[in-house]
Amino acid sequence: MDQEQLQKLWKTTVAEIEVDLGKLQTKLFFSNTALLSLEDNVAKISAPNTASKSSLEGRYYTLIQNSLERQLKNKVSLIFEIKPVEKKPEDLGPLFTNQTTDYRLPTTDASYQRTKLNPKYKFETLIVGSSNNFAHAAAIRIANNPGKEYNPFFIYGGVGIGKTHLMQAVGNEVFKNFPDYRILYTTAELFLNDLVASFKEKTTPLFKKKYREVDILLIDDIQFMSGKESMQEEFFHCFNTLFMSEKQIILTSDRPPEAIKVEDRLLSRLMGGLAVDIQTPDLEMRMAIIKQKLEMRNERWTDDIIEYLAHVYQGNIREIEGGIQKILATAQANNLAVDMDLVKKTVGGSANVPKEEKKTFASPKTVIEAVSRVTGIKPVEILSEKRTSELVLPRQMAMYILRNECGMGLTETASALNRKDHTTVMHAIDKISLLLLENPRIKNQVMLIKKEIWG
């Protein structure tokens, strides 16, 4: 198959996938990808970096495979490789080069140390689930093309749910892909401390150089600016300088931009890019996080212990880490193996395990009929194999409600909608979650469907 045929095949594949994911999410995940070759029923697909490769392999393998097999009428397996996007010198500017680097972060290198980034915070170590999938997708897009889209990128949510990890993952990914970029991570409190010190020591030019002459500025806990007029004034001018030069700004907060007490002119800038909410991780995501934390410690615990802890710690990731540490410390102090009895004695008995807060269960039939009444699409069409755009969206709404509102498992939800693979449900949740943020009509329809079900 020649290059023209490969390009045509991949273009059709991405177009089909767009029906499931929508334009924005397809752009986020499939930009700068390509079908490199197709030999002996093995399709080789390129991704621009490790984060994109992980997403294609993990979340979208089945979608890609199904589309290719439909077109080729043959079984196909997929392999992925990293092929960085080549930047022209005029695109990079005089300070940047096309130099490539090892994917391991040079943590002892002075240029990396100046970024103040934590090398542990990478896309590869971030657990992605329904609570952060949209934020993760946007972050990957920014890492591929900093300063061009979603600027500023505003991440908000509660304490200990991964905002700092996601923000610094962008910084670390950019450092690998564009090693000459000047990156600075700080907190809003340190920003204020530097500002006050510059006034006292009469070093304002150095302060401005530090914060305005960077390519990516990452500031944690920006809500700290509330009520601090001098800080807001300086940040406003810093923001303008960077934004007008197409430099990337990423901010985190424990509340949405409109809830921060700042001047209107600054608020309009905070809200001028993309603001995304990271929510508390659900049960499956908490189980994945616990497994990851245990692997990092070379610990192997049974699945029933992991699920038990995921029920106990329904708050944030720091609580999960604290619980694991407490159990390990207890086991080591008493020279005991970690079993369910030890876990229950350490973190509390099963009577104290909180229940997942879900609405009263509704059967798939009830949900599908509710979706039908609101959208006007017959239940038999929602359950059909047809993939036209007018049918796909109601079907995805049904999946979203069964999974997120009723607590049904991914495989069960897929089966209830006559789908063969649970990844279809994952894509549906991704898409509806995104549409709920930006499409008032879809938000209203989902609300009406819930009202039909639960009153």
VEXVO-93279 format. One record per residue: residue in one letter; x, y, z of N, C-alpha, C, O in turn. Coordinates in steps of 0.05 Angstrom, whole numbers, plus 5000, padded with zeros to 4 digits. Atoms other than C-alpha are relative to their C-alpha. Last residue first. Layout:
BEGIN
AXYZXYZXYZXYZ;...
REM end
This chain:
BEGIN
G502049804992422952565775501250255011499850435019;W500249984971428051995775498050215010497550235034;I499450254986427951735704499350025030498049855041;E501850215010424552295665500349745017498449605023;K502749944988428152805708498049794992496349725008;K499950074971434852475691497350055013496449895029;I499950294999433052515616500049905030498549725037;L502850105004431053245624499849705001497949595011;M501649934977437853405655497149904997496049805016;V499250194979441453035599498450055026497649865039;Q501250265007437453435548500749795021499049645029;N502950004995439054095582498749734994497049645009;K500349994971446553955583497049995008496349865027;I499550274990446153745510499749995030498649805041;R502250185009442954405492500349725010498449605019;P502349974983447754815535497749824992496249725009;N502450005017453854535499497550025017496749815028;E500049795020460654705529497550024983497350204966;L498549764993461654335594499550234981499550464989;L501349874978456253815584501350265009500050435020;L502349855009459153675516498550145022497450365019;L499049765014465853475546497750174991497750424994;S498849824979462752995596500950264988500650474999;I502249874986458452715539501050195022499950405026;K501349815017464652575497497750155014497550405012;D498249785007468852255550498550224985498750464991;I499949844976463051835576501850254995501250475004;A502649874996461651585506500150195024499250425023;H500049785019469051425495497450175002497550415000;M498149804990469151015559500050244981500150474990;V501249864978462850655537501850225010501050455016;T502149835013465950475470498650165022497950395017;T498749745006471950225510498150194986498450434987;H500549794980467249705540501450264994500650475006;D497649934985467249295476499550225019498150425012;K498250234994461848895441502250075019503249905033;R497349945010456249415442501849775009501449655030;N499250175023449049195447502650074988503050044964;L500449855025447049785491500949854975501249964954;A502749904999446149355554499350164974497050174967;S501850225007452548975537497150104998495650024980;A499650075029456649615536498049794991496849814970;T501249795015453649825603500249954970498449994955;E502950024998455149155634498650214983496750164969;T500850235017462349185609497049975000495849914979;L499549945028463349885638499149784981497849834961;G497350045010460049735704500350054971498350064956;M499750265014453450045724502849984990504050184982;G497750164990453850605775500449734987501749564998;C501150254988446850875760502349835011501749635026;E502249944981448851605749499049755013498249765037;N499349794981455851545717497850045021498450115044;R497450024987455250885680500350195023501050115045;L499750264988447950825662502649975016502649855037;I501850014976447451575652500249735013500249725038;Y499149814979453551625606498349975025499449965047;M497650124988451551005566501050175024501650075045;A500950234984444651285554502349865014502149795037;M501449904977447551945532499149785018499449795043;Q497949924982452251575485498950125026500050095048;R498950254990446351235451502250075021502449945042;P501950124980442851905445501149755012500749705036;L500149834976449252185412497949905020498749895044;V497750044982450451605364499850165026500350065047;L500450234982443551595333502249985021501749895044;E502549954985443352295300499449775020497949815039;S499649804978450752215281497550045017497750095041;T500549735010449551575241500150195024499550125046;R498149814987452750955272499750284988501650434988;K499749765016447450415259501750205015501550235039;E497249985007448549775299500650254984502950304978;S499150115026441849845333503050034995504450155011;L498750264996440349945407501149884974502349674974;I497849964981438750685400501649755003504149765007;E497949875015434650515338502550065018504750045009;V498850205018430450005375502350124984504249984977;P498150184986429450515431501349804981503749744985;K501250254990426451015381502049825014504349815006;I498850235014429851695375498849755013498949715037;G501750075022425452285397501149774983500049714962;T498649955025431052575440498249944975498850044953;V498949745001427252655506501250074972500950294962;R502149794997422552065500501150284997499850464986;S501850005024427951605472497950225002497550374982;V498549875021432951785527498350034975498450234961;A499949724993427651605578501550164979500750384972;E502749895006426250945542499950305007498650464993;I500249975029433750795542497350124992497150284974;V498349785009434250945617499750044970499450274961;T501149744991428350515636501550234989500450434981;K502549955015430649935593498850275007497950424990;P499449905027437649985621497650064984497550264969;S499350215019434649905691500850124973500050354967;A502150015021434850485740500949794979503349784972;F499350145025438750435805497650014981495349974989;T501450255000437050965857500449874973500150004952;K502949995000442151515849498849725001500249534996;K501250025026449351385868497050035002495849995024;E502449845002453451595928499049994971500050144954;E499849825023458451035937497350144997495250024998;K501150115025457550756006500450214977500450454982;P502149845012462150956063499049874974500549734961;V499449955028466050396097497750164988495450064988;N499449715004465250476172500450074971501050304964;A502349844994461649816182500450294995498550444991;S501749985024467349476146497550165005496450284986;G501550245008471949616204498250064977497850284969;G502750014991477050176209498549774989499249664968;V501549785011483650386177497050005008495650195001;T498449755003488549976217498350234991498650455002;K499249904973484149416244501450274998501250445016;K502449914986480849336176500650115027499550315036;V501049765013487549306140497650125015497450365020;L498249784993490448806189499050274989499050475002;D500449954971484348346181501850245009500850415024;M502449854996484548416105499650075030498750295036;D502350155008491848196100497550175007497850395018;V502449845004498548556101497749824990497849714968;A500649985028503748096131497450164997495850175015;L502350155010505948236202499750034970500650234958;N498950225015512448446235497849814989497949574993;N500950244986508748886285501049754986500249524993;A499549974971512249536266499349755015500549695036;Q497150024995512649326193500650025030502449875040;A499050275006505249176187502949975007503749765018;T501250184979503149816223501149724995501949585014;A498649954975507850236179499149825022500749725038;L497250115002505249906116501550045026503049875035;I500250305000497950036136502849885000503449695015;K500850084972499350766154499949705002500849585022;Q497649964982503150886089499449905028501149785041;I498150215007497350596048502450015019503449815028;G501050254991492451046085501949774994502349595011;G499750014971496651666075499049735012500349625030;E497150054994497351526000500449985031502049815040;I499350285009489751445994502949945007503549735018;E501150174980488552086034500649714994501349555012;R498349994977493352445988499049835023500549715038;I497750185004489452205928501950005024503149805031;N498049935019483052535951502349815000502549625016;G499349725002476552355984502050054978501350044955;Q501549895022473251675976500650304996499450434979;Y498949745007478251316019498750114975499650074953;V499449854976474350746051500950284994499950485005;H502549914988471250485987500550175025499050365030;A501249815018477850475950497350105010496450325004;L498849734996480950156011498850214982498550444990;Y500849914974476049566006501150285006499650465014;E502849905003477249505931499050115027497650315028;I499949755016484749455943497250124997496950364999;I498949794983483848956000500050264984499350474995;D502149934981479248525956501050225020499450385028;D502049825012484248555899497850085020496850305019;T502250135014489748255941498050204990497850435000;W502350064983495948655957497849884984497649924960;R502250145014502648655921497849935020498349765038;E501950144983507849165944497849874983496949994963;N499550295004513849385903498349835019499249635030;R498750094976513050095932500749704999501549585019;M497749824996511550405864501649925025504049975027;E497950085018507149805850502550175004504850075002;L498850244990503149965912502349904983504349814993;K498449924976501950685891501449755012503649775021;Q497649865009499750445822501850075023504250035022;K498350205012494849935851502750134991504850014994;I498950174979491950465896501949804989504149765000;I498049844986491050945838501449845022503849855025;A497649985017487650415796502250155014504550085011;M498750274999482850255854502550014983504649894990;R498650024974481451005861501449735002503649715013;M497649835002479851045786501649985026504149975026;E498050145017475050465792502650154998504750034998;L499050254988471450775851502249864983504349794994;D502050204994470851475823501349755010503749735012;P499950255016476252015828497849815009497249785032;T499150224984474052685859500049744985498049684971;Q501750084978473153195804501349785017503449675010;I499350274994477853575759498449925025498650065046;D500550094973474354185730501049715003500149534988;V501050284997476854505667499949925029501650015045;A500250074971477655245648498849725002496649674992;L501650244994479955375576500249945030502449915041;G498950245013482256065554498249765005495849774998;G499849975029479056745567501149764986500949754961;M502150155013476556595637500250004970498549894956;L500050274989482956805672498049824986498449584983;R497750145011483357395625500249725010500949544995;S500650055028476357635641502349854986501949694968;L501850235001477857555715499449934971499349704964;L498450244996483858015708498349754997499149554986;R498250025023479758585678501749755001502349624981;D501550105023474158465729501949954976501649764961;E501149795017478858545788498849884975499649674965;V498049845014479857925831498650224984496250214980;K500449724997475957545883502350164988504250235001;I497749874989476356835857499550305001498750424981;A500250004971469656485848502450135014502450165038;E502049804992469256665774499650025030498450215040;P499049735002475756295761498050215011498850405024;P500049895027473155635788500850294998500750435019;R502749905007475455405857500150104971502250164961;D501950174987481355025887497150084994495249975006;S501549874979485855345836498249805013497549595001;T501850184985490955155784498750165022499850365032;L500649934972494155585730498349795013496749654999;I501650214988497555455663499750065030501650115044;I500649954972500156025619498249775011496149724999;Q502150164986503355865552499850075030501950095043;K498750174981507256415515497849865017495849995024;E500850285005503856705454501649805017502349595008;S497850135013507657365460499549704995501449564987;M499649865026501257745475502349884984502449914960;F502250075019499657225528500450124973500149994952;L499750275009506357285563497949934978498649814958;T497550025015506358045568500349724988501149694965;N500349875026498958065586502649964984502449914960;F501850155017499757555642499950114972500249974952;C498550245007505657915673498449834980499549744960;H498149925020501658565670501849774991502549754967;F501449915024495758245705501950084978501650004955;F500650245015500357885754498550074974498949944953;E497650105012503258545776499449754983500549724961;E499049805019496458865788502549894985502749914961;Q501750015024493658245821501050184978501050114955;M499350255013499458225870498449974974499549894954;S497449965012498458955887500949754985502049774963;E500149825023490958845897502750034987502950034962;K497349894999491158235943500550174975501350074954;G499849784982483758075956502850145001503150335017;S502549884992484057385924500550235020501850195041;M500049725008491057255896497650155011497650405012;F498549854979491656595936500050304994500550475011;Q502049884983486356325888501250175022499950335035;I500349725007492256215841497950145016497850395017;D501749864979493755575878499750294994500350465012;D501850154984499455335831498450185019499550395028;I500349904973502755765778497849845014495549825004;L501950174985505655485714499850105029501850105043;L500249934972509055965666497849835012495549845004;I502350124987511355705598500150075030502150035043;D501850105021515756075549497649865012495549854999;V500250295000519156505601498249924977496750094966;E498350105021521557225602500249705001502349585002;R501049915026515757525641501649894977500749894954;Y502850095005516557175708499050074972497149954963;K500550274992524057205720497349904991497149674981;K498550185018525357835680499449715006499049544988;K501450015026519858195717501449824981500149684965;F502650144997522858005784498549984974497649764966;L499350294999529858205761497449845004497249624992;P499350095026527158895740500749704999500049564980;T502450045017523658975807500849904972499449724962;T499150175022530158895847497749934981497549714971;K499849845024529259465896501249844976503049934962;E497250015009530759015955500550174975502750184965;K498249944978524259165991502850034991504350215000;F500649734991519959195928502150095022503250305021;S499049825021523258575898499550305007501050474999;A497149984998522258205963501150194980503050344985;V499549844976514758355962503050045003503950265009;L500849725006514258095890500650185023501750405019;D498149885018518257475905499450294994501250464992;N497549964984513857315965502250134983503650314992;L500349774983507657425922502550065016503350295019;F500149775018510056945868499750265017501150455012;L497249945007511956455923500150244981501950404983;E498849904976504756475949502950084995503850305004;A500849724998501956395879501250135025501950375024;T502649974988506055765871499250295002501050475001;T500049874973511655655823497249985012495449884999;Y502250084983513555275759500350155027502550165038;L499949934972517855615707497549915014495349995007;I502450094985519455365637500450085029502650055040;R499649914972524255675587497549965015495450085009;Y502149834990523855265523500650075029501649915045;D499149734997530555005499497850195010498450435015;P498249964978528854285513501150285004502150355025;F498849745007522754285468501950085022501350255038;N500449955028520053575468501350254990502250264967;K498950225016522853345535499950074970501850024955;F497150004996521754015570501349784983503549824973;V498949795017514854045539503050015003504450054983;E500250095028513053375570501250214981502650144962;N498050215004515753595638499949904971502049844959;G497349884999511754245637502249794994504049854978;V499749845024505353895615502850114999504250104978;A499650195021506353375670500350144973501850064956;Q497150045003507253955718500649794978502849794967;M498749765009500054175706503049954996504150044975;L500749965028497253465711501550254989502550244966;H498850225017500953305775499550064970501350054954;T497149945003499153975806501449804982503149874966;K499749755016491753865792502950064995503750124972;G498350025023491853145816500450244983501450224961;I501350175021486053055865501650004974500749904953;G498950275002489453285929498849824979498649584983;V497250054991485153885947500849704994499249524999;G499350024972478854025907502949935006504549914987;G501250234986478154255836501049995028502550165037;Y501049954972480754755785498749755011497949574996;I500850264989485254735723499050055028500550165045;F500749964972485855385682498849745011496749655002;F501250254993489455345615499650005031501550015046;P498750174980490856055593498549735003496249714996;N498249834985491355955535498550245011497550404995;Y500750024972487655365507501950165018503350055035;E502850064994491255365440499649985030501549925045;K501649965024497655655411497049955005495350084993;G500449725006501955765473498150054977497450294972;P500349804978504555055477499650284990501050374971;N499949755014503354585417499650235020497650375019;N499150035028504453865436500350274986501950294968;A497250095000504253985511501149974972503550014967;I498349774993497854395502503049924999504650074989;R500149825023494353815466501850245005503350334987;I498450125021496553335520500150194976502350224963;A497249974992493753805573501949884979504050004974;A499249735005487053845537503050055006504450194992;A499949975030486353095536501050284993502650314975;H497750145010488253045610500350044970502550094960;A497749844993483153575629502649884990504350024980;F500049775018477853195590502450185006503750284988;N499350075027479652535624500150244981501850264963;N498049825010479952805695500749964970502750074960;S499949744985474052525734502050204988501850444993;S502249825007472251985683500250275013499150465004;G502750114997479051665690497950204993498550424982;V502149855014486451785677497449855003497249614998;I502350175005491851555725497850174989497050375000;L502649884993497952005717497849794993497649704970;T500750084972504751655719497350115009496650075032;E499950294998505951665643499249905028498449675031;F502450115011503552385638499949705005497849585009;K499950045029509252585684497349894991495849785007;Y502649935012509752865754500149994970500850194957;K501950214997515652485783497350054987495749874982;P499850205022520652965753498049775003497649624984;N499550264987518153525799500049784979498149744964;L501950225005518754195763500849755017503249725023;K501350064975522654785792497849784997496149755015;T502950015006524254995720498449965026496050035027;R501249735000531155215742497050004995495750205002;Q500449924972532954495760498750285002497250345020;Y502550134989531854295688499450105028497150155035;S502349885015536854815661497449875010495350015011;A500649744989541854615716497550124986495950254999;D499249785018541753885696499050275010496850295020;T497749874989541253405754501050234983502850384990;T500749864975534053215738502450135012502050315029;P497349964988535753055665499850155026500350395027;L499649724992528652795649502750035014503449885033;R499649994971528952125614500650295007502350424994;Y502649984986525952185544500350005030498450065044;D500850254988532852325515497450045016497050255028;T498750094976533152965477499149735008497049634998;T501650204985531653245409501649915024504149925024;Q498550204985534553895381498149815014496249895026;N501350265004529954245332501449785015501049545009;T498850165021532154925358498449744997496549695013;F500650294998529155495398501349854977501849964955;L498950114976531456205414499849705001501049575019;P497049994999530856475343501149865025503449785025;G498949744992523556265334503049985005504049765005;L498950024974520455565333501150275010501050325034;D502250054981515855655274501150015029499650095047;E501549754998521355995232497649965019496750165031;P498649804984525955405247498450255004498450375025;K498249835016520854915221501350215017500150305036;K500649715000518254425272501950144982504350094982;E497749835007518353675258499150294999497250364985;V500649825022512853305295502350184995503450315013;P500549724993515752755338499450174975500550124953;K498849855022514852045312499550295005497450404997;I499949714996513451575370501550124976503750044969;E497349914995511350865351500050315002498150444992;F499749714999504950475354503050075004504449935018;I497649934985503149765335500450304998499650424978;L498849735000496249535315502650015015502949885036;S498949944974493148865295501650274998502450344976;V497649834999488448785237501050035028499450065047;K499049964973483248265219502650164999504350124981;N498050194991480348355149500950075028500650305037;K501450255000474848725113501949775007501949554995;L498350205014479749285099498749734998499649564982;Q499249915027474849845114501549794985501149764961;R502449965016471249505172500850084971499549994952;E501050265008477849245199497550024983497149864965;L498350115021480849945199499049734990499049674966;S500349845025474950235237501749884977500749854955;N502650065012474849665288499650154974498550044955;Q500050275011482349725302497449944986497449844963;I498350005024482150475312499949734986499549724961;L501449835020476250435360501650004974500449984952;T502350145012479449845396498650164979497850054958;Y499150225016486150185407497749874986497849824961;Y501249995026483050835431500949774981500349784957;R502849935001483950845506498749964972496349914971;G501650074977490550495521497050044996495449865001;E499850284993494550475457498049925021496849705019;L500950165023492251145430500049705006498149554999;S502949975003492751475498498949834977496949704979;S501350144978499751195512496950014997495549825002;K499850295005502251415444498549845021497149655015;S501950075022499652115456500049714994497949584990;A502749974988503352155523497949934979495949794985;T500750234984509751865492497250025012495849825014;N498450024976510152375436499049775017497149635009;P497949794998507852555365501749985026503950095026;A501149804981504151895352502350205005504650125004;S498249824986505451435293498550195018496350275012;I501149734997501350835272501950175016503150085036;K498149844983503950175245499050295000498750414979;A500049715006498249725220501950145019501750115044;V499149854976499548975221500250304991501750374973;N502249934982495548565172500950135026499550105046;D500750254987501848285139497950055021498049935043;E498750245012504048995123499349765017499449765041;L501950224995500449655134501149764985500849734961;S499850235018505050255141497849805007496749815029;L497450015013505750945171500249774980501449804959;L499750295006498551095189502549974983502650054960;A500050095027499051795218500249704998501249575017;T499750295002498152205281499949924971499050074954;N497250085004499552955285500549705003502649615010;S498349825016492653105313502949894999503949795019;F499150125025489052475337501550204982502450134960;F498650264998487852585411501349924974503349774974;L498250024977485853315419501849754998504249775004;K497749825005483053385349502049985022504449985017;T498450135021478652775360502550174994504750074989;Q498550214988476453085426501749854980503949754986;L498049904982474453735393501749785011504249805012;K497849875013471053425333502250095019504550045014;G500549725005466652915368502550144990504750034992;L498649824981468852265400499250294997499450455016;D500250094972464251745369501050225019499850275040;V502950044994462952065301499649925029497650015041;E501149744993470252315302497049985006495950135022;I499649974971472551585302498750265010497850285032;E501950184987469551505232500150035031498150045044;A502749895004473152125207497949825013496049935025;V500449784981479651875238497250134998496050205018;T500150114973479051215201499550225020497850195038;T502650124997477351565135499749895028497549915041;K501949775000483552005140497149895005495650015020;W499949884973487651395159498150235002496850275023;L501150194980485551015097499950125028497950095042;K502950015004486751615052498649825020496549885031;Q501149754991493651725081497050004997495650105015;L499950004971495450995072498750255012497250245031;Q502150194991492950995000500050005031497849995043;E502649875006497151614984497749835011495849935022;Q500549794980503251315019497350134996495950205015;D498349775002503050664978499250225020497150195033;M501749765000500050005000501850255000503550285017;
REM end
